Amino acid sequence: MTDKATMQAIARIVPSGSRVLDLGCGDGALLSYLQREHGCTGYGVEIDDANVLACVKRAVNVVQLNLDEGLAIFEDDTFDVVLQINTLQHLRNAEVMLRETARVGRSGVIAFPNFAHWPNRLSVMRGRMPVTSRLPYQWYDTPNIRVGTFKDFEVLARKNRLNVADAFGLDEDGNVVRTLPNFFASTAVFCLERQ
């Protein structure tokens, strides 16, 4: 899936004018897009020096912070929407960051590569770890600490008392997949609210 397709798919579910916190914002492209096209405001959080500089060049407010240390610098309910787009699989303590997402935001949007997507299943059946456009690394050099599936995240959300307001998948072209997303979607997307 292209970065542009991801941005547009995520932007469709972020209300215009929202105050947004983008965790693991990378070069700030998504937040910049939301600011420019949807009148959103907010901050990106990023640890990588080069990405922080890229955010500054895009005029995106950015805080350099290691997400594994939490979000103590932000007060409760500071943001309308907290985004974790392709971030969760890189974190050492995903549960803590989910709870922090719910604490600082009224809602959250979580998106990650769906390991249960049928091409990944086929690779594993052949005895190999998958290498796809959503999981482009070999098993020995991946930045992903973990892999997850659509169904696994549903269980995790329930365990952490997070209400799944909407859940769907995205295919390689950024199209929404609602029929059997655990099998047909390369990306899992969850819109969360506190219970």
C-alpha positions as CSV (number, residue, x, y, z in Angstrom):
1,M,0.0,0.0,0.0
2,T,1.3,3.4,-0.9
3,D,1.9,6.0,1.8
4,K,-0.5,8.3,0.0
5,A,-3.3,5.6,0.0
6,T,-2.7,5.1,3.8
7,M,-2.8,8.9,4.4
8,Q,-6.1,9.2,2.5
9,A,-7.7,6.2,4.2
10,I,-6.7,7.4,7.7
11,A,-7.7,11.0,6.9
12,R,-11.2,9.9,6.0
13,I,-11.8,8.7,9.6
14,V,-10.2,11.7,11.4
15,P,-12.9,14.5,11.8
16,S,-12.0,17.8,10.3
17,G,-10.7,20.4,12.7
18,S,-9.5,17.7,15.2
19,R,-6.7,18.2,17.6
20,V,-4.4,15.3,16.7
21,L,-1.5,13.5,18.4
22,D,0.4,11.3,15.9
23,L,2.6,8.8,17.7
24,G,5.6,7.6,15.7
25,C,4.8,10.3,13.1
26,G,7.9,9.6,11.0
27,D,8.6,12.5,8.7
28,G,5.3,14.2,9.6
29,A,3.6,13.6,6.2
30,L,0.3,12.4,7.7
31,L,-0.1,15.2,10.2
32,S,0.9,17.7,7.5
33,Y,-1.7,16.3,5.2
34,L,-4.4,16.4,8.0
35,Q,-3.4,20.1,8.8
36,R,-3.5,21.1,5.1
37,E,-6.5,19.1,3.9
38,H,-8.7,18.8,7.0
39,G,-7.8,21.8,9.2
40,C,-6.4,19.7,12.0
41,T,-3.9,20.8,14.6
42,G,-1.7,19.0,17.0
43,Y,1.7,17.3,17.5
44,G,3.7,14.5,16.2
45,V,5.9,12.4,18.4
46,E,9.0,10.9,16.9
47,I,12.4,9.6,18.2
48,D,14.5,9.6,15.0
49,D,16.6,12.8,14.5
50,A,16.2,12.8,10.7
51,N,12.4,12.4,11.0
52,V,12.2,15.2,13.6
53,L,14.1,17.5,11.2
54,A,11.7,16.5,8.4
55,C,8.7,17.4,10.5
56,V,10.2,20.8,11.3
57,K,10.7,21.4,7.6
58,R,7.1,20.5,7.0
59,A,6.0,22.9,9.7
60,V,4.6,20.1,11.8
61,N,4.9,20.5,15.6
62,V,7.0,17.6,16.8
63,V,8.1,16.4,20.2
64,Q,11.2,14.1,20.3
65,L,10.3,11.3,22.6
66,N,10.8,7.6,23.1
67,L,7.3,6.2,23.1
68,D,8.4,3.2,25.3
69,E,8.7,5.8,28.1
70,G,5.0,6.8,27.9
71,L,3.2,10.0,27.4
72,A,3.5,11.6,30.8
73,I,4.1,15.1,29.2
74,F,0.5,15.1,28.0
75,E,-2.5,15.6,30.3
76,D,-5.7,13.5,30.1
77,D,-8.1,14.2,27.2
78,T,-5.7,16.7,25.5
79,F,-6.4,15.4,22.0
80,D,-9.5,14.5,20.0
81,V,-7.7,11.8,18.1
82,V,-4.5,9.9,18.8
83,L,-3.0,8.1,15.9
84,Q,-0.7,5.1,16.0
85,I,-0.2,4.3,12.3
86,N,2.5,1.6,11.8
87,T,3.8,2.2,15.3
88,L,2.4,-0.5,17.6
89,Q,4.5,-3.3,16.2
90,H,7.7,-1.3,17.0
91,L,6.9,-0.7,20.7
92,R,8.2,-2.8,23.6
93,N,5.1,-2.3,25.7
94,A,2.2,-2.0,23.3
95,E,-0.4,-2.4,26.1
96,V,1.0,0.6,28.0
97,M,0.9,2.8,24.9
98,L,-2.7,1.7,24.2
99,R,-3.8,2.8,27.7
100,E,-1.8,6.0,27.2
101,T,-3.6,6.6,23.9
102,A,-6.9,6.2,25.7
103,R,-5.8,8.5,28.5
104,V,-4.6,11.5,26.4
105,G,-7.2,11.2,23.6
106,R,-10.9,11.0,23.3
107,S,-10.5,8.4,20.5
108,G,-7.7,6.5,18.9
109,V,-6.9,5.1,15.5
110,I,-4.5,2.2,15.4
111,A,-3.2,0.7,12.2
112,F,-0.6,-2.1,11.7
113,P,0.4,-4.8,9.2
114,N,-2.1,-7.7,9.5
115,F,0.1,-10.8,9.8
116,A,-3.0,-13.0,9.1
117,H,-3.3,-11.6,5.6
118,W,-3.5,-14.5,3.1
119,P,-0.1,-14.0,1.4
120,N,1.5,-14.1,4.8
121,R,-0.3,-17.3,5.7
122,L,0.9,-18.8,2.4
123,S,4.5,-17.9,3.1
124,V,4.4,-19.4,6.6
125,M,2.8,-22.6,5.1
126,R,5.7,-22.8,2.7
127,G,8.0,-22.6,5.8
128,R,9.2,-19.0,5.3
129,M,8.5,-15.7,7.1
130,P,6.6,-13.4,4.7
131,V,8.2,-10.5,2.9
132,T,5.5,-8.3,1.4
133,S,5.0,-4.6,0.8
134,R,3.5,-4.3,4.3
135,L,6.2,-6.5,5.9
136,P,9.2,-5.6,3.6
137,Y,12.0,-6.9,5.8
138,Q,13.6,-10.3,6.2
139,W,13.0,-11.9,9.6
140,Y,16.5,-11.2,10.8
141,D,16.6,-7.4,10.0
142,T,13.0,-6.3,10.7
143,P,12.4,-3.2,12.9
144,N,9.2,-4.9,14.0
145,I,9.4,-6.2,17.5
146,R,6.1,-8.2,17.1
147,V,3.6,-9.1,14.5
148,G,-0.2,-9.1,15.1
149,T,-3.4,-10.0,13.5
150,F,-6.8,-8.4,13.2
151,K,-8.3,-11.0,15.6
152,D,-5.4,-10.6,18.1
153,F,-6.0,-6.9,18.4
154,E,-9.7,-7.3,19.1
155,V,-8.7,-9.5,22.1
156,L,-6.1,-6.9,23.3
157,A,-8.6,-4.1,23.0
158,R,-11.2,-5.9,25.1
159,K,-8.5,-6.9,27.7
160,N,-7.7,-3.2,28.1
161,R,-11.3,-2.1,28.2
162,L,-11.1,-0.2,25.0
163,N,-14.3,0.0,22.9
164,V,-13.8,-0.8,19.2
165,A,-16.1,1.8,17.6
166,D,-15.1,0.6,14.1
167,A,-12.7,-1.9,12.7
168,F,-11.8,-2.7,9.1
169,G,-8.9,-3.6,6.9
170,L,-7.1,-1.9,4.1
171,D,-5.9,-3.7,1.0
172,E,-2.7,-2.9,-0.9
173,D,-4.4,0.0,-2.7
174,G,-5.9,1.6,0.4
175,N,-9.4,0.3,-0.2
176,V,-11.5,-0.5,2.8
177,V,-12.0,-4.3,3.4
178,R,-14.9,-5.2,5.7
179,T,-15.5,-8.8,4.6
180,L,-13.1,-11.2,6.4
181,P,-10.5,-8.5,7.0
182,N,-8.3,-10.9,9.0
183,F,-7.8,-12.8,5.8
184,F,-8.1,-10.3,3.0
185,A,-6.6,-7.1,4.5
186,S,-2.9,-6.3,4.5
187,T,-3.5,-3.6,7.1
188,A,-5.7,-3.7,10.2
189,V,-7.3,-0.5,11.3
190,F,-9.1,0.0,14.6
191,C,-11.0,3.1,15.8
192,L,-11.0,3.0,19.6
193,E,-13.0,4.7,22.4
194,R,-12.9,4.3,26.1
195,Q,-15.6,2.1,27.6
